[in-house]
Amino acid sequence: MKNKFMDAMNFRHACKVFDETKKISYEEIRFILEIGRKSPSSFGMEAWKFLVITNEELKAKLRPACWNQVQVTSCSHLVIVLAAIESVKVESGEVRKRFARREMPQESLDMYMELYAKHLKTTLSSDDNIYAWTSKQTYIAAANMMSGAAFMGIDSCPIEGFDKHQVEEILQLDTSKYQLSMVLPFGYRLNEQSKQLRLPFEEVVSFIE
């Protein structure tokens, strides 16, 4: 099993051009998105949303706002990874709802709410600070989705090269609720994978005993 997972890591790369004739099945993309949904998040807030775009006209409209990168239009499914803003605020009521899913006693729920508000006082003080926190968490879900896709032989390419404001405008996002974190296309490679280049293990890992 370890070898199979490492095979997926060796297979995964930032695919630059997808084969437009090959499409991911609904069952496969659903599996990839379920991996994202199951990912861990700070305080269990699940501060993300995934928009899945297959409409070719919309993909073409988004491409210029994404530095005209061909992956945006050549992919099978374009996943827009959003970072939540409003739902993580104490006053939204969503925080209490998500803690309450654990069916804890009222005193425990109140304790967690106090801890959350106190620990994140600075983080929750502005939408910019919230975005910095929640956007960072979306990368956990995105990485898991890319790894899961690679395990199935499906390619991906994480994209940060975009005009955030333009993409949000095209998608008509209410940025008080969600903001763009990553553009993540999935599909099947058209060209042979480029050589994977990584620093040596000893250079990036130190054991402290």
C-alpha positions in Angstrom: 0.0 0.0 0.0 2.9 2.4 0.8 4.3 1.8 -2.7 0.9 2.5 -4.3 0.7 5.8 -2.5 4.3 6.7 -3.5 3.4 5.8 -7.0 0.7 8.4 -6.9 3.1 11.0 -5.5 5.5 10.3 -8.3 2.7 10.5 -10.8 1.4 13.8 -9.6 2.8 16.9 -11.2 1.5 20.4 -12.1 -0.1 19.5 -15.4 0.3 22.3 -17.9 -1.9 21.1 -20.7 -4.9 18.7 -20.4 -6.3 16.5 -23.1 -9.6 18.2 -23.9 -11.0 15.0 -25.4 -10.9 13.1 -22.1 -13.4 13.8 -19.3 -13.5 12.7 -15.7 -16.6 10.7 -14.8 -19.1 12.1 -12.3 -18.2 9.3 -9.9 -14.5 10.1 -10.0 -14.9 13.9 -9.5 -17.4 13.2 -6.7 -14.8 11.0 -5.1 -12.1 13.7 -5.4 -14.4 16.4 -3.9 -15.4 14.0 -1.1 -11.7 13.8 -0.2 -11.7 17.6 0.1 -14.8 17.6 2.2 -13.3 15.0 4.6 -10.1 17.1 5.1 -9.1 18.4 8.5 -9.7 22.1 9.4 -8.9 24.3 12.3 -11.5 24.0 15.1 -13.4 21.8 12.7 -14.9 24.9 11.0 -14.6 23.5 7.4 -14.1 27.0 6.2 -14.2 26.3 2.5 -16.5 25.8 -0.5 -15.7 24.1 -3.8 -17.3 25.4 -7.1 -17.1 22.9 -9.9 -17.1 24.4 -13.4 -17.6 22.3 -16.6 -19.3 25.1 -18.6 -16.9 25.8 -21.4 -18.1 29.4 -21.9 -17.5 30.2 -18.2 -14.1 28.6 -18.3 -13.2 30.7 -21.3 -14.3 33.8 -19.5 -12.2 33.0 -16.5 -9.0 32.2 -18.5 -7.9 35.8 -19.1 -8.3 36.5 -15.4 -6.0 33.5 -14.7 -3.0 34.9 -16.6 -4.4 33.2 -19.7 -3.2 29.8 -18.6 -4.4 27.0 -20.9 -5.2 24.6 -18.0 -8.2 26.7 -17.2 -9.9 25.8 -20.5 -8.3 22.5 -21.4 -9.2 20.7 -18.1 -12.2 18.4 -17.6 -13.3 20.0 -14.4 -12.3 23.4 -13.0 -12.6 23.5 -9.2 -12.7 27.0 -7.7 -11.5 26.7 -4.1 -13.1 29.3 -1.9 -12.1 30.4 1.7 -15.0 31.2 4.0 -15.2 34.5 5.7 -18.6 35.0 7.4 -19.2 31.5 8.7 -16.2 31.6 11.0 -17.3 34.7 12.8 -18.7 34.1 16.3 -21.7 36.3 15.6 -22.7 34.3 12.5 -24.0 31.5 14.6 -22.3 28.9 12.4 -19.4 28.4 14.8 -21.8 27.4 17.6 -23.7 25.1 15.2 -20.5 23.3 14.2 -19.3 22.8 17.8 -22.8 21.6 18.7 -22.6 18.8 16.2 -20.6 16.9 18.9 -23.6 16.9 21.2 -21.6 18.2 24.2 -23.1 19.5 27.4 -24.0 23.2 27.4 -21.1 24.1 29.7 -18.6 22.4 27.4 -20.1 24.2 24.4 -19.8 27.6 26.1 -16.2 26.8 27.1 -15.3 26.0 23.4 -17.0 29.1 22.2 -15.0 31.2 24.7 -11.8 29.5 23.8 -12.5 30.0 20.1 -13.3 33.7 20.5 -10.3 34.4 22.8 -7.7 32.3 20.8 -8.8 33.9 17.5 -9.4 37.4 18.7 -6.8 39.0 16.3 -7.6 36.6 13.5 -11.3 37.4 13.6 -10.7 41.2 13.9 -10.9 41.8 10.1 -12.0 40.0 6.9 -8.4 40.3 5.6 -7.1 38.4 8.7 -9.9 35.8 8.4 -9.0 35.3 4.8 -5.3 34.7 5.6 -6.4 32.1 8.1 -9.1 30.2 6.2 -7.3 30.4 2.8 -4.3 28.7 4.4 -6.6 25.8 5.5 -8.1 25.3 2.0 -4.6 24.2 0.9 -5.0 21.1 3.1 -8.2 20.2 1.3 -6.7 21.0 -2.1 -3.5 18.9 -1.5 -5.7 16.0 -0.4 -7.8 16.3 -3.5 -4.7 16.4 -5.8 -3.2 13.4 -4.0 -6.5 11.5 -4.3 -6.8 12.3 -8.0 -3.2 11.2 -8.6 -4.0 7.9 -6.9 -6.7 7.4 -9.6 -4.4 8.5 -12.4 -6.1 11.9 -12.8 -4.0 15.0 -13.2 -4.3 18.5 -11.6 -2.5 21.8 -11.4 -2.8 24.2 -8.4 -3.0 27.8 -9.7 -2.4 30.9 -7.7 -1.7 33.0 -10.9 -4.9 35.0 -11.2 -6.5 38.4 -10.6 -8.4 37.6 -7.5 -10.8 40.5 -7.9 -11.6 39.7 -11.5 -12.3 36.1 -10.8 -14.5 36.9 -7.9 -16.4 39.4 -10.1 -16.9 36.9 -13.0 -18.2 34.4 -10.5 -20.4 37.0 -8.8 -19.1 36.0 -5.4 -20.4 37.7 -2.3 -16.9 38.3 -0.9 -18.3 39.0 2.6 -19.1 35.3 2.7 -16.4 33.6 0.5 -13.2 34.7 -1.3 -11.1 33.0 -3.9 -8.2 30.9 -2.6 -7.1 28.7 -5.4 -8.0 27.7 -9.0 -7.6 24.0 -9.3 -8.2 22.2 -12.7 -8.5 18.5 -13.0 -8.2 16.3 -16.1 -5.9 14.0 -18.0 -2.5 15.1 -19.3 -1.9 15.6 -23.0 1.9 15.5 -22.9 4.4 13.3 -21.1 5.1 14.3 -17.6 8.2 16.4 -17.1 10.9 15.1 -14.8 10.0 15.6 -11.1 12.7 17.7 -9.4 12.9 17.7 -5.6 15.5 18.6 -3.0 17.2 15.6 -1.3 15.4 14.1 1.7 18.4 14.9 4.0 18.2 18.6 3.0 14.5 19.1 3.9 14.1 16.7 6.9 15.8 16.9 10.3 15.1 14.5 13.1 15.2 15.9 16.6 15.6 13.2 19.2 
